[in-house]
Amino acid sequence: MATFLYRLGRTAFRRRWYVALIWVAVLGAVGFGAAKAPAAPDPNNSMPGIESQKAFDLMEQRFPGAKADGANARIVFVAPDGQKITAAGNRKTIDKLVDEAADGPQVASAVSPFQANAISKDATTAY
């Protein structure tokens, strides 16, 4: 291997102008290829027929202008028969679940129904 590298280096030195021209030609070909390469794909592309594209299309149809990364979710709490959602035990359970949901990796914020005043008039349901 050392002999091969020695001969290669000696030849490159002896014919340095040819080697330099070859390198210029290679760099020119790479530059030409880069200039003629197709442009990056459109970020608004779509793939008709796949389930996720159908879901995005449905969201756009029903909620114009809404972004998929700005989704909201609501958890509905219903008190057991004969109880109110504002009872101490139910309230503690709801607050615990809201705190756990707020710690989720993809959750920006979680608001308790007691803070948001999202409790039904008969106090049996909250969200």
Distance bins in CASP14 RR format, pairs under 12 A and 6 or more apart:
PFRMAT RR
TARGET T0000
AUTHOR 0000-0000-0000
RMODE 2
METHOD distances of the structure
MODEL  1
1 7 0 0 0 0 0 1 0 0 0 0 0
1 8 0 0 0 0 0 1 0 0 0 0 0
2 8 0 0 0 0 0 1 0 0 0 0 0
2 9 0 0 0 0 0 1 0 0 0 0 0
3 9 0 0 0 0 0 1 0 0 0 0 0
3 10 0 0 0 0 0 1 0 0 0 0 0
4 10 0 0 0 0 0 1 0 0 0 0 0
4 11 0 0 0 0 0 1 0 0 0 0 0
5 11 0 0 0 0 0 1 0 0 0 0 0
5 12 0 0 0 0 0 1 0 0 0 0 0
6 12 0 0 0 0 0 1 0 0 0 0 0
6 13 0 0 0 0 0 1 0 0 0 0 0
7 13 0 0 0 0 0 1 0 0 0 0 0
7 14 0 0 0 0 0 1 0 0 0 0 0
8 14 0 0 0 0 0 1 0 0 0 0 0
8 15 0 0 0 0 0 1 0 0 0 0 0
8 19 0 0 0 0 0 1 0 0 0 0 0
9 15 0 0 0 0 0 1 0 0 0 0 0
9 16 0 0 0 0 1 0 0 0 0 0 0
9 19 0 0 0 0 1 0 0 0 0 0 0
10 16 0 0 0 0 0 1 0 0 0 0 0
10 19 0 0 0 0 0 1 0 0 0 0 0
11 18 0 0 0 0 1 0 0 0 0 0 0
11 19 0 0 0 0 1 0 0 0 0 0 0
11 22 0 0 0 0 0 1 0 0 0 0 0
12 18 0 0 0 0 1 0 0 0 0 0 0
12 19 1 0 1 0 0 0 0 0 0 0 0
12 20 0 0 0 0 1 0 0 0 0 0 0
12 22 0 0 0 0 1 0 0 0 0 0 0
12 23 0 0 0 0 0 1 0 0 0 0 0
13 19 0 0 0 0 1 0 0 0 0 0 0
13 20 0 0 0 0 0 1 0 0 0 0 0
15 21 0 0 0 0 1 0 0 0 0 0 0
15 22 0 0 0 0 1 0 0 0 0 0 0
16 22 0 0 0 0 0 1 0 0 0 0 0
16 23 0 0 0 0 0 1 0 0 0 0 0
17 23 0 0 0 0 0 1 0 0 0 0 0
17 24 0 0 0 0 0 1 0 0 0 0 0
18 24 0 0 0 0 0 1 0 0 0 0 0
18 25 0 0 0 0 0 1 0 0 0 0 0
19 25 0 0 0 0 0 1 0 0 0 0 0
19 26 0 0 0 0 0 1 0 0 0 0 0
20 26 0 0 0 0 0 1 0 0 0 0 0
20 27 0 0 0 0 0 1 0 0 0 0 0
21 27 0 0 0 0 0 1 0 0 0 0 0
21 28 0 0 0 0 0 1 0 0 0 0 0
22 28 0 0 0 0 0 1 0 0 0 0 0
22 29 0 0 0 0 0 1 0 0 0 0 0
23 29 0 0 0 0 0 1 0 0 0 0 0
23 30 0 0 0 0 0 1 0 0 0 0 0
24 30 0 0 0 0 0 1 0 0 0 0 0
24 31 0 0 0 0 0 1 0 0 0 0 0
25 31 0 0 0 0 0 1 0 0 0 0 0
25 32 0 0 0 0 0 1 0 0 0 0 0
26 32 0 0 0 0 0 1 0 0 0 0 0
26 33 0 0 0 0 0 1 0 0 0 0 0
27 33 0 0 0 0 0 1 0 0 0 0 0
27 34 0 0 0 0 0 1 0 0 0 0 0
28 34 0 0 0 0 1 0 0 0 0 0 0
28 35 0 0 0 0 1 0 0 0 0 0 0
28 36 0 0 0 0 0 1 0 0 0 0 0
29 35 0 0 0 0 0 1 0 0 0 0 0
29 36 0 0 0 0 0 1 0 0 0 0 0
30 36 0 0 0 0 0 1 0 0 0 0 0
30 37 0 0 0 0 0 1 0 0 0 0 0
31 37 0 0 0 0 1 0 0 0 0 0 0
41 47 0 0 0 0 0 1 0 0 0 0 0
44 56 0 0 0 0 0 1 0 0 0 0 0
44 60 0 0 0 0 0 1 0 0 0 0 0
45 53 0 0 0 0 1 0 0 0 0 0 0
45 56 0 0 0 0 0 1 0 0 0 0 0
46 52 0 0 0 0 0 1 0 0 0 0 0
46 53 1 0 1 0 0 0 0 0 0 0 0
46 54 0 0 0 0 0 1 0 0 0 0 0
46 55 0 0 0 0 0 1 0 0 0 0 0
46 56 1 0 0 1 0 0 0 0 0 0 0
46 57 0 0 0 0 1 0 0 0 0 0 0
46 60 0 0 0 0 0 1 0 0 0 0 0
47 53 1 0 1 0 0 0 0 0 0 0 0
47 54 0 0 0 0 0 1 0 0 0 0 0
47 55 0 0 0 0 0 1 0 0 0 0 0
47 56 0 0 0 0 1 0 0 0 0 0 0
47 57 0 0 0 0 0 1 0 0 0 0 0
48 54 0 0 0 0 1 0 0 0 0 0 0
48 56 0 0 0 0 0 1 0 0 0 0 0
48 57 0 0 0 0 1 0 0 0 0 0 0
49 55 0 0 0 0 0 1 0 0 0 0 0
49 56 0 0 0 0 0 1 0 0 0 0 0
49 57 0 0 0 0 1 0 0 0 0 0 0
50 56 0 0 0 0 1 0 0 0 0 0 0
50 57 0 0 0 0 0 1 0 0 0 0 0
51 57 0 0 0 0 0 1 0 0 0 0 0
51 58 0 0 0 0 0 1 0 0 0 0 0
52 58 0 0 0 0 0 1 0 0 0 0 0
52 59 0 0 0 0 0 1 0 0 0 0 0
52 68 0 0 0 0 1 0 0 0 0 0 0
53 59 0 0 0 0 0 1 0 0 0 0 0
53 60 0 0 0 0 0 1 0 0 0 0 0
53 68 0 0 0 0 0 1 0 0 0 0 0
54 60 0 0 0 0 0 1 0 0 0 0 0
54 61 0 0 0 0 0 1 0 0 0 0 0
55 61 0 0 0 0 0 1 0 0 0 0 0
55 62 0 0 0 0 0 1 0 0 0 0 0
55 63 0 0 0 0 0 1 0 0 0 0 0
55 68 0 0 0 0 1 0 0 0 0 0 0
55 71 0 0 0 0 0 1 0 0 0 0 0
56 62 0 0 0 0 0 1 0 0 0 0 0
56 63 0 0 0 0 0 1 0 0 0 0 0
56 65 0 0 0 0 0 1 0 0 0 0 0
56 66 0 0 0 0 0 1 0 0 0 0 0
56 67 0 0 0 0 0 1 0 0 0 0 0
56 68 1 0 0 1 0 0 0 0 0 0 0
56 69 0 0 0 0 0 1 0 0 0 0 0
56 71 0 0 0 0 0 1 0 0 0 0 0
57 63 0 0 0 0 0 1 0 0 0 0 0
57 64 0 0 0 0 0 1 0 0 0 0 0
57 68 0 0 0 0 0 1 0 0 0 0 0
58 64 0 0 0 0 0 1 0 0 0 0 0
58 66 0 0 0 0 0 1 0 0 0 0 0
58 68 0 0 0 0 0 1 0 0 0 0 0
59 65 0 0 0 0 1 0 0 0 0 0 0
59 66 1 0 0 1 0 0 0 0 0 0 0
59 67 0 0 0 0 1 0 0 0 0 0 0
59 68 1 0 0 1 0 0 0 0 0 0 0
59 69 0 0 0 0 0 1 0 0 0 0 0
59 70 0 0 0 0 0 1 0 0 0 0 0
59 71 0 0 0 0 1 0 0 0 0 0 0
59 72 0 0 0 0 0 1 0 0 0 0 0
60 66 1 0 0 1 0 0 0 0 0 0 0
60 67 0 0 0 0 1 0 0 0 0 0 0
60 68 0 0 0 0 1 0 0 0 0 0 0
63 70 0 0 0 0 0 1 0 0 0 0 0
63 71 0 0 0 0 1 0 0 0 0 0 0
63 72 0 0 0 0 0 1 0 0 0 0 0
66 72 0 0 0 0 1 0 0 0 0 0 0
69 106 0 0 0 0 1 0 0 0 0 0 0
69 108 0 0 0 0 0 1 0 0 0 0 0
70 106 0 0 0 0 0 1 0 0 0 0 0
70 107 0 0 0 0 0 1 0 0 0 0 0
70 108 0 0 0 0 1 0 0 0 0 0 0
70 109 0 0 0 0 0 1 0 0 0 0 0
71 106 0 0 0 0 1 0 0 0 0 0 0
71 107 0 0 0 0 0 1 0 0 0 0 0
71 108 0 0 0 0 0 1 0 0 0 0 0
72 107 0 0 0 0 0 1 0 0 0 0 0
72 108 0 0 0 0 1 0 0 0 0 0 0
72 109 0 0 0 0 0 1 0 0 0 0 0
72 110 0 0 0 0 0 1 0 0 0 0 0
72 111 0 0 0 0 0 1 0 0 0 0 0
72 127 0 0 0 0 0 1 0 0 0 0 0
73 101 0 0 0 0 1 0 0 0 0 0 0
73 104 0 0 0 0 0 1 0 0 0 0 0
73 106 0 0 0 0 0 1 0 0 0 0 0
73 107 0 0 0 0 1 0 0 0 0 0 0
73 108 0 0 0 0 0 1 0 0 0 0 0
73 109 0 0 0 0 0 1 0 0 0 0 0
73 110 0 0 0 0 1 0 0 0 0 0 0
73 111 0 0 0 0 0 1 0 0 0 0 0
73 127 0 0 0 0 0 1 0 0 0 0 0
74 98 0 0 0 0 0 1 0 0 0 0 0
74 101 0 0 0 0 0 1 0 0 0 0 0
74 110 0 0 0 0 0 1 0 0 0 0 0
74 111 0 0 0 0 0 1 0 0 0 0 0
74 113 0 0 0 0 1 0 0 0 0 0 0
74 116 0 0 0 0 0 1 0 0 0 0 0
74 118 0 0 0 0 1 0 0 0 0 0 0
74 125 0 0 0 0 0 1 0 0 0 0 0
74 126 0 0 0 0 0 1 0 0 0 0 0
74 127 1 0 1 0 0 0 0 0 0 0 0
75 93 0 0 0 0 0 1 0 0 0 0 0
75 94 0 0 0 0 1 0 0 0 0 0 0
75 97 1 0 0 1 0 0 0 0 0 0 0
75 98 0 0 0 0 1 0 0 0 0 0 0
75 100 0 0 0 0 0 1 0 0 0 0 0
75 101 1 0 0 1 0 0 0 0 0 0 0
75 102 0 0 0 0 0 1 0 0 0 0 0
75 107 0 0 0 0 0 1 0 0 0 0 0
75 110 0 0 0 0 1 0 0 0 0 0 0
75 111 0 0 0 0 0 1 0 0 0 0 0
75 112 0 0 0 0 0 1 0 0 0 0 0
75 113 0 0 0 0 1 0 0 0 0 0 0
75 116 0 0 0 0 0 1 0 0 0 0 0
75 118 0 0 0 0 0 1 0 0 0 0 0
75 125 0 0 0 0 0 1 0 0 0 0 0
75 126 0 0 0 0 1 0 0 0 0 0 0
75 127 1 0 0 1 0 0 0 0 0 0 0
76 85 0 0 0 0 0 1 0 0 0 0 0
76 94 0 0 0 0 0 1 0 0 0 0 0
76 97 0 0 0 0 0 1 0 0 0 0 0
76 113 0 0 0 0 1 0 0 0 0 0 0
76 118 0 0 0 0 1 0 0 0 0 0 0
76 119 0 0 0 0 0 1 0 0 0 0 0
76 120 0 0 0 0 0 1 0 0 0 0 0
76 124 0 0 0 0 0 1 0 0 0 0 0
76 125 1 0 0 1 0 0 0 0 0 0 0
76 126 1 0 0 1 0 0 0 0 0 0 0
76 127 1 0 1 0 0 0 0 0 0 0 0
77 83 0 0 0 0 0 1 0 0 0 0 0
77 84 0 0 0 0 0 1 0 0 0 0 0
77 85 1 0 1 0 0 0 0 0 0 0 0
77 86 0 0 0 0 0 1 0 0 0 0 0
77 87 0 0 0 0 0 1 0 0 0 0 0
77 89 0 0 0 0 0 1 0 0 0 0 0
77 90 1 0 0 1 0 0 0 0 0 0 0
77 91 0 0 0 0 1 0 0 0 0 0 0
77 93 0 0 0 0 1 0 0 0 0 0 0
77 94 1 0 1 0 0 0 0 0 0 0 0
77 95 0 0 0 0 0 1 0 0 0 0 0
77 96 0 0 0 0 0 1 0 0 0 0 0
77 97 0 0 0 0 1 0 0 0 0 0 0
77 98 0 0 0 0 1 0 0 0 0 0 0
77 101 0 0 0 0 0 1 0 0 0 0 0
77 112 0 0 0 0 0 1 0 0 0 0 0
77 113 1 0 0 1 0 0 0 0 0 0 0
77 114 0 0 0 0 0 1 0 0 0 0 0
77 118 0 0 0 0 1 0 0 0 0 0 0
77 119 0 0 0 0 1 0 0 0 0 0 0
77 120 0 0 0 0 0 1 0 0 0 0 0
77 123 0 0 0 0 0 1 0 0 0 0 0
77 124 0 0 0 0 1 0 0 0 0 0 0
77 125 1 0 0 1 0 0 0 0 0 0 0
77 126 1 0 1 0 0 0 0 0 0 0 0
77 127 1 0 0 1 0 0 0 0 0 0 0
78 84 0 0 0 0 0 1 0 0 0 0 0
78 85 1 0 0 1 0 0 0 0 0 0 0
78 90 0 0 0 0 1 0 0 0 0 0 0
78 94 0 0 0 0 0 1 0 0 0 0 0
78 113 0 0 0 0 0 1 0 0 0 0 0
78 119 0 0 0 0 0 1 0 0 0 0 0
78 120 0 0 0 0 1 0 0 0 0 0 0
78 122 0 0 0 0 0 1 0 0 0 0 0
78 123 0 0 0 0 0 1 0 0 0 0 0
78 124 1 0 0 1 0 0 0 0 0 0 0
78 125 1 0 1 0 0 0 0 0 0 0 0
78 126 0 0 0 0 1 0 0 0 0 0 0
78 127 0 0 0 0 1 0 0 0 0 0 0
79 85 1 0 1 0 0 0 0 0 0 0 0
79 86 0 0 0 0 1 0 0 0 0 0 0
79 87 1 0 0 1 0 0 0 0 0 0 0
79 89 0 0 0 0 0 1 0 0 0 0 0
79 90 1 0 1 0 0 0 0 0 0 0 0
79 91 0 0 0 0 0 1 0 0 0 0 0
79 93 0 0 0 0 0 1 0 0 0 0 0
79 94 0 0 0 0 1 0 0 0 0 0 0
79 113 0 0 0 0 0 1 0 0 0 0 0
79 119 0 0 0 0 0 1 0 0 0 0 0
79 120 0 0 0 0 1 0 0 0 0 0 0
79 122 0 0 0 0 1 0 0 0 0 0 0
79 123 1 0 0 1 0 0 0 0 0 0 0
79 124 1 0 1 0 0 0 0 0 0 0 0
79 125 1 0 0 1 0 0 0 0 0 0 0
79 126 0 0 0 0 1 0 0 0 0 0 0
80 87 0 0 0 0 1 0 0 0 0 0 0
80 89 0 0 0 0 0 1 0 0 0 0 0
80 90 0 0 0 0 1 0 0 0 0 0 0
80 93 0 0 0 0 0 1 0 0 0 0 0
80 124 0 0 0 0 1 0 0 0 0 0 0
80 125 0 0 0 0 0 1 0 0 0 0 0
81 124 0 0 0 0 1 0 0 0 0 0 0
82 90 0 0 0 0 0 1 0 0 0 0 0
82 122 0 0 0 0 0 1 0 0 0 0 0
82 123 0 0 0 0 0 1 0 0 0 0 0
82 124 1 0 0 1 0 0 0 0 0 0 0
83 89 0 0 0 0 1 0 0 0 0 0 0
83 90 1 0 0 1 0 0 0 0 0 0 0
83 91 0 0 0 0 0 1 0 0 0 0 0
83 93 0 0 0 0 0 1 0 0 0 0 0
83 122 0 0 0 0 0 1 0 0 0 0 0
83 123 0 0 0 0 1 0 0 0 0 0 0
83 124 1 0 0 1 0 0 0 0 0 0 0
83 125 0 0 0 0 0 1 0 0 0 0 0
84 90 1 0 0 1 0 0 0 0 0 0 0
84 91 0 0 0 0 1 0 0 0 0 0 0
84 94 0 0 0 0 0 1 0 0 0 0 0
84 119 0 0 0 0 1 0 0 0 0 0 0
84 120 0 0 0 0 1 0 0 0 0 0 0
84 121 0 0 0 0 0 1 0 0 0 0 0
84 122 0 0 0 0 1 0 0 0 0 0 0
84 123 1 0 1 0 0 0 0 0 0 0 0
84 124 1 0 0 1 0 0 0 0 0 0 0
84 125 0 0 0 0 0 1 0 0 0 0 0
84 126 0 0 0 0 1 0 0 0 0 0 0
85 91 1 0 0 1 0 0 0 0 0 0 0
85 92 0 0 0 0 0 1 0 0 0 0 0
85 93 0 0 0 0 1 0 0 0 0 0 0
85 94 1 0 0 1 0 0 0 0 0 0 0
85 95 0 0 0 0 0 1 0 0 0 0 0
85 112 0 0 0 0 0 1 0 0 0 0 0
85 113 1 0 0 1 0 0 0 0 0 0 0
85 114 0 0 0 0 1 0 0 0 0 0 0
85 118 0 0 0 0 0 1 0 0 0 0 0
85 119 1 0 0 1 0 0 0 0 0 0 0
85 120 1 0 0 1 0 0 0 0 0 0 0
85 121 0 0 0 0 0 1 0 0 0 0 0
85 122 0 0 0 0 1 0 0 0 0 0 0
85 123 1 0 1 0 0 0 0 0 0 0 0
85 124 1 0 0 1 0 0 0 0 0 0 0
85 125 1 0 0 1 0 0 0 0 0 0 0
85 126 1 0 1 0 0 0 0 0 0 0 0
85 127 0 0 0 0 0 1 0 0 0 0 0
86 92 0 0 0 0 0 1 0 0 0 0 0
86 93 0 0 0 0 0 1 0 0 0 0 0
86 94 0 0 0 0 1 0 0 0 0 0 0
86 95 0 0 0 0 0 1 0 0 0 0 0
86 112 0 0 0 0 0 1 0 0 0 0 0
86 113 0 0 0 0 1 0 0 0 0 0 0
86 114 1 0 0 1 0 0 0 0 0 0 0
86 117 0 0 0 0 0 1 0 0 0 0 0
86 119 1 0 0 1 0 0 0 0 0 0 0
86 120 0 0 0 0 0 1 0 0 0 0 0
86 121 0 0 0 0 0 1 0 0 0 0 0
86 122 0 0 0 0 0 1 0 0 0 0 0
86 123 1 0 1 0 0 0 0 0 0 0 0
86 124 0 0 0 0 1 0 0 0 0 0 0
86 125 0 0 0 0 0 1 0 0 0 0 0
86 126 0 0 0 0 1 0 0 0 0 0 0
87 93 0 0 0 0 1 0 0 0 0 0 0
87 94 0 0 0 0 0 1 0 0 0 0 0
87 119 0 0 0 0 0 1 0 0 0 0 0
87 123 0 0 0 0 1 0 0 0 0 0 0
87 124 0 0 0 0 0 1 0 0 0 0 0
87 126 0 0 0 0 0 1 0 0 0 0 0
88 94 0 0 0 0 0 1 0 0 0 0 0
88 95 0 0 0 0 0 1 0 0 0 0 0
88 114 0 0 0 0 0 1 0 0 0 0 0
89 95 0 0 0 0 1 0 0 0 0 0 0
89 96 0 0 0 0 1 0 0 0 0 0 0
90 96 0 0 0 0 0 1 0 0 0 0 0
90 97 0 0 0 0 0 1 0 0 0 0 0
90 113 0 0 0 0 0 1 0 0 0 0 0
90 114 0 0 0 0 0 1 0 0 0 0 0
90 119 0 0 0 0 0 1 0 0 0 0 0
90 123 0 0 0 0 1 0 0 0 0 0 0
90 124 0 0 0 0 1 0 0 0 0 0 0
90 125 0 0 0 0 0 1 0 0 0 0 0
90 126 0 0 0 0 1 0 0 0 0 0 0
91 97 0 0 0 0 0 1 0 0 0 0 0
91 98 0 0 0 0 0 1 0 0 0 0 0
91 112 0 0 0 0 1 0 0 0 0 0 0
91 113 0 0 0 0 1 0 0 0 0 0 0
91 114 1 0 0 1 0 0 0 0 0 0 0
91 115 0 0 0 0 0 1 0 0 0 0 0
91 119 0 0 0 0 0 1 0 0 0 0 0
91 123 0 0 0 0 0 1 0 0 0 0 0
91 126 0 0 0 0 1 0 0 0 0 0 0
92 98 0 0 0 0 0 1 0 0 0 0 0
92 99 0 0 0 0 0 1 0 0 0 0 0
92 112 0 0 0 0 0 1 0 0 0 0 0
92 114 0 0 0 0 0 1 0 0 0 0 0
93 99 0 0 0 0 0 1 0 0 0 0 0
93 100 0 0 0 0 0 1 0 0 0 0 0
93 112 0 0 0 0 0 1 0 0 0 0 0
93 113 0 0 0 0 0 1 0 0 0 0 0
93 126 0 0 0 0 0 1 0 0 0 0 0
94 100 0 0 0 0 0 1 0 0 0 0 0
94 101 0 0 0 0 0 1 0 0 0 0 0
94 110 0 0 0 0 0 1 0 0 0 0 0
94 111 0 0 0 0 0 1 0 0 0 0 0
94 112 1 0 0 1 0 0 0 0 0 0 0
94 113 1 0 0 1 0 0 0 0 0 0 0
94 114 1 0 0 1 0 0 0 0 0 0 0
94 115 0 0 0 0 0 1 0 0 0 0 0
94 116 0 0 0 0 0 1 0 0 0 0 0
94 118 0 0 0 0 0 1 0 0 0 0 0
94 119 0 0 0 0 0 1 0 0 0 0 0
94 125 0 0 0 0 0 1 0 0 0 0 0
94 126 1 0 0 1 0 0 0 0 0 0 0
94 127 0 0 0 0 0 1 0 0 0 0 0
95 101 0 0 0 0 0 1 0 0 0 0 0
95 102 0 0 0 0 0 1 0 0 0 0 0
95 110 0 0 0 0 0 1 0 0 0 0 0
95 111 0 0 0 0 0 1 0 0 0 0 0
95 112 1 0 1 0 0 0 0 0 0 0 0
95 113 0 0 0 0 1 0 0 0 0 0 0
95 114 1 0 0 1 0 0 0 0 0 0 0
95 115 0 0 0 0 1 0 0 0 0 0 0
95 126 0 0 0 0 0 1 0 0 0 0 0
96 102 0 0 0 0 0 1 0 0 0 0 0
96 103 0 0 0 0 0 1 0 0 0 0 0
96 110 0 0 0 0 0 1 0 0 0 0 0
96 112 0 0 0 0 0 1 0 0 0 0 0
97 103 0 0 0 0 0 1 0 0 0 0 0
97 104 0 0 0 0 0 1 0 0 0 0 0
97 110 0 0 0 0 1 0 0 0 0 0 0
97 112 0 0 0 0 1 0 0 0 0 0 0
97 113 0 0 0 0 0 1 0 0 0 0 0
97 126 0 0 0 0 0 1 0 0 0 0 0
98 104 0 0 0 0 0 1 0 0 0 0 0
98 107 0 0 0 0 0 1 0 0 0 0 0
98 109 0 0 0 0 0 1 0 0 0 0 0
98 110 1 0 1 0 0 0 0 0 0 0 0
98 111 1 0 0 1 0 0 0 0 0 0 0
98 112 1 0 1 0 0 0 0 0 0 0 0
98 113 0 0 0 0 1 0 0 0 0 0 0
98 114 0 0 0 0 1 0 0 0 0 0 0
98 115 0 0 0 0 1 0 0 0 0 0 0
98 116 0 0 0 0 0 1 0 0 0 0 0
98 118 0 0 0 0 0 1 0 0 0 0 0
98 126 0 0 0 0 0 1 0 0 0 0 0
98 127 0 0 0 0 0 1 0 0 0 0 0
99 107 0 0 0 0 0 1 0 0 0 0 0
99 109 0 0 0 0 0 1 0 0 0 0 0
99 110 1 0 0 1 0 0 0 0 0 0 0
99 111 0 0 0 0 0 1 0 0 0 0 0
99 112 0 0 0 0 1 0 0 0 0 0 0
100 107 0 0 0 0 1 0 0 0 0 0 0
100 110 0 0 0 0 1 0 0 0 0 0 0
101 107 1 0 0 1 0 0 0 0 0 0 0
101 108 0 0 0 0 0 1 0 0 0 0 0
101 109 0 0 0 0 1 0 0 0 0 0 0
101 110 1 0 1 0 0 0 0 0 0 0 0
101 111 0 0 0 0 1 0 0 0 0 0 0
101 112 0 0 0 0 0 1 0 0 0 0 0
102 108 0 0 0 0 1 0 0 0 0 0 0
102 109 1 0 0 1 0 0 0 0 0 0 0
102 110 1 1 0 0 0 0 0 0 0 0 0
102 111 0 0 0 0 1 0 0 0 0 0 0
102 112 0 0 0 0 1 0 0 0 0 0 0
102 115 0 0 0 0 0 1 0 0 0 0 0
103 109 0 0 0 0 0 1 0 0 0 0 0
103 110 0 0 0 0 1 0 0 0 0 0 0
104 110 0 0 0 0 1 0 0 0 0 0 0
109 115 0 0 0 0 0 1 0 0 0 0 0
109 116 0 0 0 0 0 1 0 0 0 0 0
110 116 0 0 0 0 0 1 0 0 0 0 0
110 127 0 0 0 0 0 1 0 0 0 0 0
111 117 0 0 0 0 0 1 0 0 0 0 0
111 118 0 0 0 0 1 0 0 0 0 0 0
111 126 0 0 0 0 0 1 0 0 0 0 0
111 127 0 0 0 0 0 1 0 0 0 0 0
112 118 0 0 0 0 1 0 0 0 0 0 0
112 119 0 0 0 0 0 1 0 0 0 0 0
112 126 0 0 0 0 1 0 0 0 0 0 0
112 127 0 0 0 0 0 1 0 0 0 0 0
113 119 1 0 1 0 0 0 0 0 0 0 0
113 120 0 0 0 0 1 0 0 0 0 0 0
113 123 0 0 0 0 0 1 0 0 0 0 0
113 125 0 0 0 0 1 0 0 0 0 0 0
113 126 1 1 0 0 0 0 0 0 0 0 0
113 127 1 0 1 0 0 0 0 0 0 0 0
114 123 0 0 0 0 0 1 0 0 0 0 0
114 126 1 0 0 1 0 0 0 0 0 0 0
114 127 0 0 0 0 0 1 0 0 0 0 0
115 126 0 0 0 0 0 1 0 0 0 0 0
116 126 0 0 0 0 1 0 0 0 0 0 0
116 127 0 0 0 0 1 0 0 0 0 0 0
117 123 0 0 0 0 0 1 0 0 0 0 0
117 126 0 0 0 0 1 0 0 0 0 0 0
117 127 0 0 0 0 0 1 0 0 0 0 0
118 125 0 0 0 0 1 0 0 0 0 0 0
118 126 1 0 1 0 0 0 0 0 0 0 0
118 127 1 0 1 0 0 0 0 0 0 0 0
119 125 1 0 0 1 0 0 0 0 0 0 0
119 126 1 0 1 0 0 0 0 0 0 0 0
119 127 0 0 0 0 1 0 0 0 0 0 0
120 126 1 0 0 1 0 0 0 0 0 0 0
120 127 0 0 0 0 1 0 0 0 0 0 0
END
